[in-house]
């Protein structure tokens, strides 16, 4: 669904796109490709809030702005945790140069993506992509990265997108410890977090119910932290927050369409150590 959101955004006029991803369509299943075929504008994603789709796109853009700045400042390598069908390895190929970008993901997803990459090799630019398969229930992503040749202690940019809310608090802290143990001084983290919106209006009530619905689909929301508390939480993990972008800030920075709004229960954090 996230990949479909990026592919659909490519149907908008260039000036109105939040994210410009010409490769997302290559990783869609045939049914999703058929949904987009012949359209001149994105389609509403069935069962998905338009606000949530907009947040996903703004989240992507905010992380990519930080990534571009970090690459320009000399970051040495990039890690995408829970990569899914991320396409930054190709979209940032020129900026990355010879620097590696590591994608860490569950074996089945990583292997399907690798097959699709081979199938579309002529449409994708050369990249420095390195895949690391991890069964997150049984293996340490830090140990797997090191086993595959990751340069421990180098300045690293970690992308942790759409993951934290599905982990326990303990797993979140262990994941952060893994990152700080791998990346040397000057490393950065770009991540998103979820929190329970506590406003009394009906829309906020529905947002509080949504995590229960996700549990029925097998993806329960387990971890939430309010934007007011995230800096102190990360500080205790040895990480310093530089920017927290809530829905309103993302809308102000990235939206060129007055009809679009971001889902307010999520926000993006930029941090370093």
PyMOL commands that set and color helices and strands:
alter all, ss='L'
color gray80, all
select helices_A, chain A and resi 2-9+14-16+24-27+30-36+50-72+88-91+93-96+107-119+121-123+141-147+164-166+169-182+202-216+227-236+247-254
alter helices_A, ss='H'
color red, helices_A
select strands_A, chain A and resi 77-81+101-105+129-133+156-160+188-194+240-245+266-272
alter strands_A, ss='S'
color yellow, strands_A
deselect
rebuild
show_as cartoon
